Amino acid sequence: MVDAVGLLVGAILRLFRTRRRLLLENLALRQQLLAMKRRHPRPRLAALDKLFWVMARRFWSEWKQALMVVSPETVVRWHRSGFALYSRAISKARGRIGRKRISKEVRDLIFRMVTENPTWGAPRIHGELLMLGFDISERTISRWMKRASRDPEPAKRWLTFLRNHREAIAAMDFFTVPTIKFSVLYCFFVIGHDRRRILHFNVTRYPTSGWIVQQLREAFPDHPTPRFLIFDRDAKYGLEVPIAVRSMAIRPIRTSFQSPWQNGVAERWIESCRHDLLDHIIALNERHLKRLLSHYVCYYHEDRTHIGLNKGTPAGRVRSMNQGAIVSRARLGGLHHRYDRAA
């Protein structure tokens, strides 16, 4: 602001000077300006400096001859930028024309309802929004529904399936255990989803599809059988195992390739078995491993509490209600213990 006032005062004083003095002063100022430009090729100009040259371009026809700091094209660019700012300011000052835009909260709520309720249409979502106090037309909802993703994440869809059918689901899987002689034993098991009970297990050196079919017959000797049986795409199952599963009136559910989380209950039991037992022992042979697994399954069913069962056990362990002394009972050779109150 001080520079602008000084410029105005200087212009008024020069009106009273002679033409010769003005020419000499102009020549001296140009010489100094050329010297400064050689030292600073690109001087920094403030907003008032730019405004001065934009106005000079508008009211002075010979402004280009006096311009030395920047090129005339730069001044034209400043003018265009100023016009763009002016246009945006006018647009913001005027009221918004057209249909009122719905808030982000309502849009996100529409997307959420579409994702969580794939069978709902615009009338159903419109009714829910009216109940929540949102005044919005059904046609607007229909338009925004087209932009929503109707297919939830595969993990959520699979989890919903498991929760809705856990009482009718069983799963089977393999895991390997090395022996003291560096051979490999294959452990097979079938687990129920409802109470995480181990329905059947066995150990072998040579897992074939025929051997697996026999294990399934032993796991489900009588009816009722589970409605679904989850297992992966291991080559050991071959074509015989799915056919045998269907012959037992069970629907086989094959997991996707490299998706162990789709058989999470079985994978979680393998992790528990390794953490509780297999990481602390060395299997001597097939019979030794089978005996250890038998003891672990008993401990797993009767004694071990589970987060997925609200800290209960698959066999339904009864909580002690009396106030007797606490007694410790060793399990799995002292690897774990069970605590009860004395009668």
C-alpha positions as CSV (number, residue, x, y, z in Angstrom):
1,M,0.0,0.0,0.0
2,V,2.9,2.4,0.8
3,D,4.4,1.7,-2.6
4,A,1.1,2.5,-4.4
5,V,0.8,5.8,-2.5
6,G,4.5,6.7,-3.3
7,L,3.9,5.9,-7.0
8,L,0.8,8.2,-7.1
9,V,2.6,11.1,-5.4
10,G,5.6,10.7,-7.8
11,A,3.2,10.8,-10.8
12,I,1.6,14.1,-9.5
13,L,5.0,15.8,-8.9
14,R,6.2,14.9,-12.4
15,L,3.3,16.8,-14.0
16,F,5.0,20.1,-13.0
17,R,8.4,19.2,-14.5
18,T,9.7,20.3,-17.9
19,R,9.8,17.8,-20.8
20,R,13.6,17.9,-20.9
21,R,13.9,17.0,-17.2
22,L,11.5,14.2,-17.6
23,L,13.4,12.7,-20.6
24,L,16.7,12.8,-18.7
25,E,15.1,11.3,-15.7
26,N,13.5,8.6,-17.8
27,L,16.9,7.8,-19.5
28,A,18.6,7.6,-16.1
29,L,15.9,5.2,-14.7
30,R,16.1,3.0,-17.7
31,Q,19.9,2.7,-17.4
32,Q,19.6,1.7,-13.7
33,L,16.8,-0.8,-14.6
34,L,19.0,-2.4,-17.3
35,A,21.8,-2.7,-14.8
36,M,19.5,-4.4,-12.2
37,K,18.1,-6.7,-14.8
38,R,21.6,-8.0,-15.7
39,R,22.1,-8.8,-12.1
40,H,18.6,-10.2,-11.5
41,P,17.2,-11.6,-14.7
42,R,13.9,-12.6,-13.2
43,P,12.8,-10.1,-10.6
44,R,9.9,-11.0,-8.3
45,L,6.8,-8.8,-8.7
46,A,4.1,-8.3,-6.2
47,A,0.4,-8.4,-6.9
48,L,0.2,-4.6,-7.0
49,D,3.0,-4.5,-9.6
50,K,1.1,-6.9,-11.8
51,L,-2.1,-4.9,-11.4
52,F,-0.3,-1.7,-12.4
53,W,0.8,-3.2,-15.7
54,V,-2.6,-4.8,-16.4
55,M,-4.2,-1.4,-16.0
56,A,-1.5,0.3,-18.0
57,R,-2.1,-2.1,-20.9
58,R,-5.8,-1.1,-20.8
59,F,-5.3,2.7,-20.8
60,W,-1.9,3.3,-22.4
61,S,-1.3,2.4,-26.0
62,E,2.5,2.7,-25.8
63,W,2.9,0.5,-22.7
64,K,5.0,-2.1,-24.6
65,Q,7.8,0.4,-25.3
66,A,8.2,1.2,-21.6
67,L,8.0,-2.4,-20.4
68,M,11.4,-3.9,-19.6
69,V,10.9,-6.1,-16.5
70,V,8.9,-8.8,-18.1
71,S,7.6,-9.6,-21.6
72,P,4.3,-8.3,-22.9
73,E,3.0,-11.9,-23.1
74,T,3.4,-12.2,-19.4
75,V,1.2,-9.2,-18.8
76,V,-1.5,-10.7,-21.1
77,R,-1.3,-13.9,-19.0
78,W,-1.7,-11.9,-15.8
79,H,-4.8,-10.3,-17.3
80,R,-6.3,-13.7,-18.2
81,S,-5.6,-15.0,-14.7
82,G,-7.3,-12.0,-13.2
83,F,-10.4,-12.5,-15.4
84,A,-10.6,-16.2,-14.4
85,L,-10.6,-15.2,-10.7
86,Y,-13.2,-12.6,-11.4
87,S,-15.4,-15.2,-13.2
88,R,-15.1,-17.7,-10.3
89,A,-16.0,-15.0,-7.8
90,I,-19.2,-14.1,-9.7
91,S,-20.2,-17.7,-10.0
92,K,-19.8,-18.3,-6.3
93,A,-21.8,-15.1,-5.5
94,R,-24.8,-16.3,-7.6
95,G,-27.0,-18.9,-6.1
96,R,-26.7,-22.6,-7.2
97,I,-29.0,-23.4,-10.1
98,G,-30.6,-26.8,-10.5
99,R,-31.6,-29.6,-8.2
100,K,-30.4,-29.5,-4.6
101,R,-27.4,-31.9,-4.1
102,I,-27.8,-34.5,-1.4
103,S,-25.3,-34.7,1.4
104,K,-22.4,-37.2,1.6
105,E,-24.1,-38.7,4.7
106,V,-27.2,-39.7,2.7
107,R,-25.1,-41.0,-0.3
108,D,-22.9,-43.2,2.0
109,L,-26.1,-44.4,3.7
110,I,-27.6,-45.4,0.4
111,F,-24.4,-47.3,-0.6
112,R,-24.4,-49.0,2.8
113,M,-28.0,-50.2,2.5
114,V,-27.3,-51.5,-1.1
115,T,-24.3,-53.4,0.1
116,E,-25.8,-54.8,3.2
117,N,-29.2,-55.7,1.6
118,P,-28.5,-56.9,-2.0
119,T,-32.2,-57.7,-2.6
120,W,-33.5,-54.3,-1.7
121,G,-34.8,-51.9,-4.4
122,A,-35.2,-48.1,-4.5
123,P,-38.7,-48.2,-2.8
124,R,-37.5,-50.2,0.2
125,I,-34.4,-48.0,0.7
126,H,-36.6,-44.9,0.2
127,G,-38.9,-46.1,3.0
128,E,-36.0,-46.7,5.3
129,L,-34.7,-43.2,4.7
130,L,-38.1,-41.7,5.3
131,M,-38.2,-43.5,8.6
132,L,-34.8,-42.0,9.5
133,G,-36.0,-38.5,8.7
134,F,-34.4,-37.9,5.3
135,D,-36.5,-36.0,2.8
136,I,-35.3,-37.4,-0.6
137,S,-37.1,-38.6,-3.7
138,E,-37.2,-42.2,-4.7
139,R,-35.9,-41.3,-8.2
140,T,-32.8,-39.7,-6.6
141,I,-32.2,-42.9,-4.7
142,S,-32.6,-45.0,-7.8
143,R,-30.0,-42.8,-9.6
144,W,-27.4,-43.2,-6.8
145,M,-28.1,-46.9,-6.4
146,K,-26.6,-47.4,-9.9
147,R,-23.2,-46.1,-8.6
148,A,-23.2,-48.4,-5.6
149,S,-21.3,-51.7,-5.5
150,R,-23.9,-54.4,-5.1
151,D,-21.3,-57.2,-4.6
152,P,-19.9,-57.2,-1.1
153,E,-16.3,-58.4,-0.4
154,P,-15.9,-62.1,-0.9
155,A,-14.7,-62.5,2.7
156,K,-18.0,-60.9,4.0
157,R,-20.1,-63.1,1.8
158,W,-18.3,-66.3,2.9
159,L,-18.5,-65.3,6.6
160,T,-22.2,-64.7,6.3
161,F,-22.6,-68.2,4.7
162,L,-20.7,-69.8,7.5
163,R,-22.6,-68.1,10.3
164,N,-26.0,-69.0,8.8
165,H,-25.1,-72.7,8.4
166,R,-22.6,-73.4,11.1
167,E,-24.9,-76.1,12.7
168,A,-24.9,-78.0,9.3
169,I,-21.3,-77.5,8.3
170,A,-18.3,-79.8,8.8
171,A,-14.8,-79.4,7.4
172,M,-11.9,-81.7,6.7
173,D,-8.2,-81.0,6.1
174,F,-4.7,-82.5,6.2
175,F,-1.5,-81.4,8.0
176,T,1.9,-82.9,8.1
177,V,4.2,-83.9,11.0
178,P,7.9,-85.0,10.6
179,T,9.1,-88.0,12.5
180,I,12.4,-88.6,14.3
181,K,13.6,-90.4,11.1
182,F,12.7,-87.4,8.9
183,S,9.8,-89.1,7.3
184,V,6.5,-87.4,6.9
185,L,3.2,-88.4,8.4
186,Y,-0.2,-87.0,7.2
187,C,-2.8,-86.2,9.8
188,F,-6.4,-86.2,8.6
189,F,-9.3,-84.8,10.6
190,V,-13.0,-83.8,10.3
191,I,-14.3,-81.0,12.5
192,G,-17.8,-79.7,13.1
193,H,-18.5,-76.0,13.0
194,D,-21.2,-75.8,15.6
195,R,-19.2,-76.8,18.7
196,R,-15.7,-77.2,17.1
197,R,-15.8,-80.9,17.9
198,I,-13.3,-83.3,16.1
199,L,-15.6,-85.8,14.5
200,H,-12.8,-88.1,13.3
201,F,-9.0,-88.1,12.9
202,N,-6.4,-90.6,11.7
203,V,-2.7,-90.7,10.7
204,T,-1.1,-92.3,7.6
205,R,2.0,-92.3,5.6
206,Y,0.3,-92.7,2.2
207,P,-2.9,-90.6,1.9
208,T,-4.9,-91.9,-1.1
209,S,-8.4,-91.0,-2.2
210,G,-9.6,-94.5,-1.3
211,W,-8.2,-94.1,2.2
212,I,-9.9,-90.7,2.6
213,V,-13.2,-92.1,1.5
214,Q,-12.9,-94.8,4.2
215,Q,-12.2,-92.1,6.8
216,L,-15.3,-90.3,5.7
217,R,-17.4,-93.4,6.2
218,E,-16.0,-93.8,9.7
219,A,-16.6,-90.1,10.4
220,F,-20.3,-90.3,9.3
221,P,-21.4,-93.8,9.9
222,D,-25.0,-92.9,10.5
223,H,-27.5,-90.2,9.8
224,P,-28.0,-87.3,10.3
225,T,-24.9,-86.1,8.4
226,P,-23.9,-82.5,8.0
227,R,-25.4,-80.7,5.1
228,F,-22.1,-79.2,3.9
229,L,-18.5,-80.4,4.0
230,I,-15.8,-77.9,3.3
231,F,-12.4,-79.0,1.9
232,D,-9.7,-77.5,-0.3
233,R,-8.6,-78.5,-3.8
234,D,-5.7,-80.8,-2.7
235,A,-4.9,-83.3,-5.4
236,K,-5.1,-86.1,-2.8
237,Y,-8.9,-85.9,-3.0
238,G,-9.0,-86.7,-6.6
239,L,-12.4,-87.3,-8.2
240,E,-13.5,-90.1,-5.8
241,V,-13.8,-88.0,-2.7
242,P,-16.4,-85.5,-4.0
243,I,-18.4,-88.3,-5.5
244,A,-18.3,-90.2,-2.1
245,V,-19.3,-87.0,-0.3
246,R,-22.4,-86.6,-2.5
247,S,-23.4,-90.2,-2.1
248,M,-23.6,-89.5,1.7
249,A,-26.2,-86.8,1.0
250,I,-23.6,-84.1,1.8
251,R,-22.9,-81.2,-0.4
252,P,-19.2,-80.7,-1.0
253,I,-18.0,-77.1,-0.8
254,R,-14.5,-76.6,-2.4
255,T,-12.5,-73.6,-1.3
256,S,-10.9,-71.3,-3.9
257,F,-7.3,-71.8,-4.9
258,Q,-4.8,-70.5,-2.3
259,S,-7.6,-69.4,0.1
260,P,-7.0,-71.1,3.4
261,W,-9.2,-68.5,5.2
262,Q,-12.2,-70.1,3.5
263,N,-11.7,-73.1,5.7
264,G,-10.8,-71.1,8.8
265,V,-12.2,-73.4,11.5
266,A,-10.1,-76.3,10.3
267,E,-7.0,-74.1,9.9
268,R,-7.5,-72.7,13.4
269,W,-7.6,-76.2,14.8
270,I,-4.4,-77.0,13.1
271,E,-2.7,-74.0,14.6
272,S,-4.0,-74.8,18.0
273,C,-2.8,-78.4,17.7
274,R,0.7,-77.3,16.7
275,H,0.9,-74.6,19.4
276,D,-0.4,-76.9,22.2
277,L,1.2,-80.2,21.3
278,L,3.2,-80.7,18.1
279,D,5.7,-77.9,18.6
280,H,6.7,-79.6,21.9
281,I,7.1,-83.2,20.9
282,I,8.9,-85.4,18.3
283,A,6.8,-88.1,16.7
284,L,8.5,-91.5,16.8
285,N,6.2,-93.3,14.4
286,E,2.7,-93.4,13.2
287,R,1.3,-95.2,16.3
288,H,3.0,-92.8,18.6
289,L,1.6,-89.7,16.8
290,K,-1.9,-91.2,16.7
291,R,-1.8,-91.8,20.5
292,L,-0.6,-88.3,21.2
293,L,-3.3,-86.8,19.0
294,S,-5.9,-89.0,20.7
295,H,-4.9,-87.5,24.1
296,Y,-4.9,-84.0,22.6
297,V,-8.4,-84.4,21.2
298,C,-9.7,-85.5,24.6
299,Y,-8.0,-82.5,26.2
300,Y,-9.4,-80.2,23.4
301,H,-13.0,-81.5,23.9
302,E,-13.1,-81.7,27.7
303,D,-10.7,-79.1,29.1
304,R,-9.5,-76.4,26.7
305,T,-11.6,-73.3,26.6
306,H,-12.3,-71.5,23.3
307,I,-12.9,-67.9,22.4
308,G,-15.3,-68.9,19.6
309,L,-17.4,-70.7,22.1
310,N,-17.6,-67.9,24.6
311,K,-14.8,-69.4,26.7
312,G,-16.6,-72.7,26.9
313,T,-15.4,-76.2,25.7
314,P,-16.8,-78.3,22.8
315,A,-18.0,-81.0,25.3
316,G,-19.7,-78.3,27.5
317,R,-17.5,-78.2,30.6
318,V,-19.5,-77.2,33.7
319,R,-18.3,-74.3,35.8
320,S,-17.4,-74.9,39.4
321,M,-19.9,-73.3,41.7
322,N,-18.6,-74.4,45.1
323,Q,-15.9,-72.7,47.2
324,G,-13.5,-75.6,47.7
325,A,-9.7,-75.7,47.2
326,I,-8.4,-75.4,43.7
327,V,-7.0,-78.7,42.3
328,S,-4.6,-78.9,39.4
329,R,-4.7,-81.9,37.0
330,A,-1.9,-82.5,34.4
331,R,-2.8,-83.0,30.8
332,L,-0.7,-84.2,27.8
333,G,2.1,-85.3,30.1
334,G,2.3,-82.0,31.9
335,L,2.2,-79.7,28.9
336,H,-1.1,-78.3,30.1
337,H,-3.2,-78.5,33.2
338,R,-6.9,-78.4,34.1
339,Y,-8.1,-76.6,37.3
340,D,-11.1,-77.6,39.3
341,R,-12.4,-77.0,42.8
342,A,-12.3,-79.9,45.2
343,A,-15.7,-81.2,46.2
